[in-house]
């Protein structure tokens, strides 16, 4: 398989706030704008996320995303290619069935397979057993996996992810007097988060450094030439990963979920899980996150497990699930795992 995605675009659509406005502008049809095309017309459009916290909630818009992926981004005929899709842990069975139906009946896929995101990410790291700590744009999970199988009773889901951190950073900067109203400006906030924010090893000590000096402050130039000065916002925004109360969530932090997931597994495999904690997803890319998670997990792990704790941070973890899927699809032993269209037509 390929070693990098050929196309990456946001899973977002835009629809008109008022259909009459669109008709009056002579734009006619009201199909949603998809992905990168949904960046303009901000004033008359409203953003829609067909996938909320990892779960598809609007199948019509999801189908539009797939249509865009196949015909516009990849420029392939889906009826000519087997398709692997990912799903989150604990995905409702009805969602998996609906996804299967659309891919076979609407896109006429010849073969189809659905795999759990974190299992593929673990494969990408060269492992079949481990604990995957995953955080994308919309949802986070800690997922223990043993010999390729998820242990569902020990999965932790947390509805705090990249989008929340971006919104929190925007709030912090707004409190400093900056304004972000257009879609382009809000995209800049996400860019600031990815380029300038980092996770502090010791939050209180790092905060003190910012209070006592401006040496850690950095500037970000907006496309219009305006310059935004960053101070302690650089560490305050991603700190909500470990202290969700910062954004008003009564939830546990990533470190707590990690230890809790492992503690729910059979004692015989806990050492192995602590040894193989694999980071996955774009919002685990923060500088300092690996070191902070290691510190926090070690401090909470049982005494006889502390020496086992190891965090694996693959450079390509932003696309970990995709890479794992590419590896899986290239294995000759995988051929027998596909669901074929003939099988679907026979048994549904």
C-alpha positions as CSV (number, residue, x, y, z in Angstrom):
1,X,0.0,0.0,0.0
2,X,0.9,3.7,-0.1
3,X,2.8,5.2,2.7
4,X,0.9,8.5,3.0
5,X,-2.6,9.7,2.2
6,X,-3.2,11.1,-1.3
7,X,-5.9,13.4,-0.1
8,X,-6.8,15.0,3.3
9,X,-9.8,17.3,3.8
10,X,-12.0,18.3,6.7
11,X,-15.1,16.2,7.4
12,X,-17.3,19.3,7.4
13,X,-20.1,20.6,5.2
14,X,-21.8,24.0,4.9
15,X,-25.5,24.6,4.2
16,X,-27.3,27.9,3.7
17,X,-28.7,29.4,6.8
18,X,-31.7,30.5,4.7
19,X,-32.7,28.7,1.6
20,X,-34.3,31.8,0.1
21,X,-31.1,33.7,0.3
22,X,-29.4,31.0,-1.8
23,X,-32.1,31.0,-4.4
24,X,-32.1,34.8,-4.5
25,X,-28.4,34.8,-5.3
26,X,-29.0,32.5,-8.2
27,X,-27.1,29.6,-6.7
28,X,-30.0,27.3,-7.2
29,X,-29.5,23.9,-5.7
30,X,-29.0,23.5,-1.9
31,X,-26.4,20.7,-1.9
32,X,-23.9,21.2,0.9
33,X,-20.4,22.5,0.3
34,X,-17.9,19.9,1.4
35,X,-14.5,19.9,3.0
36,X,-12.2,22.7,1.8
37,X,-15.0,24.1,-0.4
38,X,-16.8,25.0,2.8
39,X,-14.4,27.7,3.7
40,X,-16.0,30.6,1.8
41,X,-19.5,32.2,2.0
42,X,-19.2,32.3,5.8
43,X,-21.8,35.0,6.4
44,X,-24.7,33.1,4.6
45,X,-23.6,29.5,5.5
46,X,-23.6,27.5,8.6
47,X,-21.1,24.7,9.4
48,X,-22.3,21.2,9.8
49,X,-20.3,18.3,11.1
50,X,-21.8,15.0,9.8
51,X,-19.5,13.1,12.3
52,X,-19.9,14.2,15.9
53,X,-17.5,12.8,18.5
54,X,-16.5,10.1,16.1
55,X,-20.1,8.9,15.4
56,X,-21.9,9.6,12.1
57,X,-25.0,11.6,12.9
58,X,-26.0,12.8,9.4
59,X,-25.9,10.1,6.7
60,X,-26.9,12.4,3.8
61,X,-23.9,14.7,4.5
62,X,-21.6,11.7,5.2
63,X,-22.6,10.4,1.7
64,X,-21.6,13.7,0.3
65,X,-18.2,13.5,2.0
66,X,-17.7,10.1,0.4
67,X,-18.8,11.4,-3.0
68,X,-16.2,14.2,-2.7
69,X,-13.5,11.8,-1.5
70,X,-14.0,9.4,-4.4
71,X,-14.8,11.6,-7.3
72,X,-13.2,14.9,-6.6
73,X,-10.2,14.3,-4.3
74,X,-9.0,10.8,-5.3
75,X,-10.6,10.8,-8.8
76,X,-11.4,7.1,-8.6
77,X,-14.4,4.9,-9.4
78,X,-15.4,3.3,-6.1
79,X,-16.9,0.3,-7.9
80,X,-13.4,-0.6,-9.1
81,X,-11.7,-0.5,-5.7
82,X,-12.1,-2.5,-2.4
83,X,-12.7,0.0,0.4
84,X,-11.5,-0.1,4.1
85,X,-13.3,2.3,6.4
86,X,-12.6,3.0,10.1
87,X,-15.0,3.3,13.0
88,X,-14.6,4.4,16.6
89,X,-14.6,1.9,19.4
90,X,-18.2,1.1,20.6
91,X,-19.7,2.3,17.3
92,X,-23.4,1.4,17.3
93,X,-24.1,-1.7,15.2
94,X,-26.8,0.3,13.3
95,X,-24.1,2.8,12.2
96,X,-21.8,0.1,10.9
97,X,-24.8,-1.5,9.0
98,X,-25.7,1.9,7.5
99,X,-22.2,2.6,6.3
100,X,-22.0,-0.9,4.7
101,X,-25.3,-0.3,3.0
102,X,-24.2,3.1,1.5
103,X,-20.9,1.8,0.2
104,X,-22.4,-1.3,-1.4
105,X,-25.7,0.2,-2.7
106,X,-24.8,3.8,-3.5
107,X,-21.1,3.4,-4.4
108,X,-21.2,-0.2,-5.6
109,X,-18.0,-1.1,-3.8
110,X,-16.8,-4.6,-4.9
111,X,-15.4,-5.4,-1.4
112,X,-15.6,-3.7,2.0
113,X,-14.0,-4.0,5.4
114,X,-14.5,-1.9,8.5
115,X,-11.8,-1.7,11.2
116,X,-11.5,0.1,14.5
117,X,-9.4,3.3,14.2
118,X,-7.2,2.5,17.2
119,X,-6.5,-1.1,16.1
120,X,-5.1,0.1,12.8
121,X,-3.0,2.7,14.6
122,X,-1.6,0.0,16.7
123,X,-0.7,-2.0,13.6
124,X,1.0,1.1,12.2
125,X,3.3,1.0,15.3
126,X,4.3,-2.6,14.5
127,X,2.2,-4.0,17.4
128,X,-0.9,-6.2,17.9
129,X,-1.1,-5.7,21.7
130,X,-1.0,-2.3,23.5
131,X,-3.0,0.6,24.8
132,X,-3.8,3.3,22.1
133,X,-4.3,6.8,23.4
134,X,-6.1,8.5,20.6
135,X,-7.2,12.2,20.2
136,X,-8.4,13.6,16.9
137,X,-10.4,16.7,16.1
138,X,-13.7,15.6,17.7
139,X,-13.2,12.8,20.2
140,X,-10.6,11.0,22.3
141,X,-10.3,7.3,23.4
142,X,-8.0,5.1,25.4
143,X,-8.3,1.7,23.9
144,X,-6.7,-1.5,25.2
145,X,-6.0,-4.1,22.5
146,X,-4.9,-7.6,23.0
147,X,-3.6,-9.6,19.9
148,X,-5.6,-7.4,17.6
149,X,-8.8,-7.4,19.5
150,X,-10.3,-4.5,21.4
151,X,-11.2,-5.1,25.1
152,X,-14.5,-3.1,25.0
153,X,-15.1,-3.2,28.8
154,X,-11.9,-1.2,29.4
155,X,-12.4,1.5,26.7
156,X,-12.6,5.1,27.9
157,X,-14.1,7.7,25.6
158,X,-13.7,11.4,26.3
159,X,-15.5,14.1,24.4
160,X,-12.6,16.5,24.5
161,X,-10.4,16.8,21.4
162,X,-8.7,19.2,19.0
163,X,-11.8,21.3,18.2
164,X,-12.3,22.0,21.9
165,X,-8.7,23.0,22.3
166,X,-8.9,25.3,19.3
167,X,-12.1,26.9,20.7
168,X,-10.5,27.3,24.1
169,X,-7.4,29.0,22.6
170,X,-9.7,31.4,20.7
171,X,-11.5,32.2,23.9
172,X,-8.2,32.9,25.7
173,X,-7.0,35.2,22.9
174,X,-10.4,37.0,22.7
175,X,-10.0,37.8,26.4
176,X,-6.7,39.6,25.4
177,X,-8.7,41.8,23.0
178,X,-8.1,39.9,19.7
179,X,-11.1,39.2,17.5
180,X,-11.7,36.1,15.2
181,X,-14.9,36.3,13.2
182,X,-14.2,34.9,9.7
183,X,-13.6,31.3,8.9
184,X,-10.2,32.2,7.7
185,X,-9.3,33.8,11.1
186,X,-10.6,30.8,13.0
187,X,-8.4,28.6,10.8
188,X,-5.5,30.7,11.9
189,X,-6.3,29.9,15.5
190,X,-6.0,26.2,14.7
191,X,-2.7,26.9,13.0
192,X,-1.5,28.8,16.0
193,X,-2.5,25.9,18.2
194,X,-0.6,23.4,16.1
195,X,2.6,25.6,15.7
196,X,2.9,27.5,18.9
197,X,1.2,25.6,21.8
198,X,2.9,23.0,23.8
199,X,2.2,20.8,26.9
200,X,4.1,21.9,30.1
201,X,5.8,19.1,32.0
202,X,4.9,21.0,35.3
203,X,2.0,23.4,34.5
204,X,2.3,25.6,37.6
205,X,6.0,26.0,37.3
206,X,5.8,26.8,33.6
207,X,3.0,29.3,34.3
208,X,5.2,31.0,36.8
209,X,7.9,31.5,34.2
210,X,5.4,33.3,32.0
211,X,4.4,35.5,34.9
212,X,8.0,36.5,35.6
213,X,9.3,37.0,32.1
214,X,8.2,37.9,28.5
215,X,11.1,35.8,27.0
216,X,8.7,32.9,26.3
217,X,6.2,35.1,24.4
218,X,6.0,34.6,20.7
219,X,4.3,36.4,17.8
220,X,2.0,35.1,15.1
221,X,1.4,37.2,12.0
222,X,-2.1,37.0,10.5
223,X,-2.7,37.0,6.7
224,X,-3.8,40.7,7.0
225,X,-0.5,41.6,8.6
226,X,-1.8,42.0,12.1
227,X,0.5,40.5,14.8
228,X,-0.9,38.4,17.7
229,X,1.3,38.1,20.8
230,X,1.2,34.8,22.7
231,X,2.0,34.5,26.3
232,X,0.9,31.8,28.7
233,X,-1.9,30.9,26.3
234,X,0.6,28.6,24.7
235,X,0.4,26.2,27.6
236,X,-3.1,27.1,29.0
237,X,-4.9,25.8,25.9
238,X,-3.5,22.3,25.7
239,X,-3.5,21.9,29.5
240,X,-7.2,21.1,29.2
241,X,-6.1,17.6,27.9
242,X,-5.0,16.9,31.5
243,X,-7.4,19.3,33.3
244,X,-10.7,19.3,31.4
245,X,-12.2,21.5,34.1
246,X,-10.4,24.4,32.3
247,X,-13.1,24.2,29.6
248,X,-16.0,23.4,32.0
249,X,-16.0,19.6,31.5
250,X,-16.5,17.4,34.5
251,X,-14.3,14.7,33.0
252,X,-11.0,13.0,33.7
253,X,-7.8,13.9,32.0
254,X,-5.9,11.7,29.4
255,X,-3.6,10.4,32.1
256,X,-6.4,9.2,34.4
257,X,-8.2,7.5,31.5
258,X,-4.9,5.7,30.5
259,X,-4.4,4.2,34.0
260,X,-8.1,3.4,34.4
261,X,-8.3,1.6,31.1
262,X,-5.3,-0.6,32.0
263,X,-6.6,-1.3,35.5
264,X,-9.8,-2.7,34.0
265,X,-7.8,-5.3,32.0
266,X,-6.7,-8.8,33.2
267,X,-3.7,-8.5,35.6
268,X,-1.7,-10.8,33.4
269,X,-1.5,-8.3,30.5
270,X,-1.2,-5.0,32.4
271,X,2.6,-4.9,32.3
272,X,2.5,-5.4,28.5
273,X,-0.1,-2.6,28.1
274,X,1.9,-0.2,30.2
275,X,5.0,-1.0,28.1
276,X,3.1,-0.3,24.9
277,X,1.1,3.0,25.3
278,X,0.8,4.3,21.7
279,X,-0.2,7.8,20.9
280,X,-2.5,8.3,17.9
281,X,-4.2,11.3,16.2
282,X,-3.3,14.8,15.2
283,X,-3.9,16.3,18.7
284,X,-1.3,14.1,20.3
285,X,1.3,15.9,18.3
286,X,1.8,18.7,20.9
287,X,5.4,19.1,21.9
288,X,5.8,17.9,25.5
289,X,2.7,15.7,25.6
290,X,4.6,12.4,25.5
291,X,6.8,13.5,28.5
292,X,3.9,14.9,30.5
293,X,1.8,11.7,29.9
294,X,4.7,9.5,30.9
295,X,5.2,11.5,34.2
296,X,1.5,11.5,35.1
297,X,0.9,7.8,34.3
298,X,4.1,6.8,36.2
299,X,2.9,8.7,39.2
300,X,-0.5,6.9,39.2
301,X,0.5,3.4,38.1
302,X,0.8,0.7,40.8
303,X,4.3,0.5,42.3
304,X,5.0,-2.9,40.6
305,X,4.1,-1.4,37.2
306,X,5.9,2.0,37.3
307,X,9.1,0.6,35.6
308,X,7.0,-0.8,32.7
309,X,5.5,2.6,31.6
310,X,6.6,3.5,28.0
311,X,5.0,6.0,25.6
312,X,5.4,5.4,21.9
313,X,5.0,8.5,19.7
314,X,5.4,7.6,16.0
315,X,6.2,10.6,13.8
316,X,3.4,9.7,11.5
317,X,0.8,9.3,14.2
318,X,-1.4,12.0,12.7
319,X,-2.4,9.4,10.1
320,X,-1.8,6.3,12.2
321,X,-5.1,4.7,11.4
322,X,-4.6,5.3,7.6
323,X,-1.1,3.8,7.7
324,X,-2.3,0.8,9.6
325,X,-5.1,0.3,7.0
326,X,-2.6,0.5,4.2
327,X,-0.5,-2.2,5.9
328,X,-3.5,-4.4,6.6
329,X,-4.7,-4.2,3.0
330,X,-1.3,-5.2,1.6
331,X,-1.2,-8.5,3.5
332,X,-2.1,-11.6,1.5
333,X,-3.8,-13.0,4.5
334,X,-6.2,-10.1,4.5
335,X,-8.0,-11.3,1.3
336,X,-10.3,-13.6,3.2
337,X,-11.5,-10.8,5.6
338,X,-13.3,-8.7,3.0
339,X,-17.1,-8.6,2.7
340,X,-17.8,-8.9,-1.0
341,X,-20.8,-7.3,-2.8
342,X,-22.0,-10.8,-3.8
343,X,-22.1,-11.7,-0.1
344,X,-23.9,-8.5,0.8
345,X,-26.5,-9.0,-2.0
346,X,-27.1,-12.5,-0.8
347,X,-27.4,-11.9,2.9
348,X,-27.5,-8.1,3.4
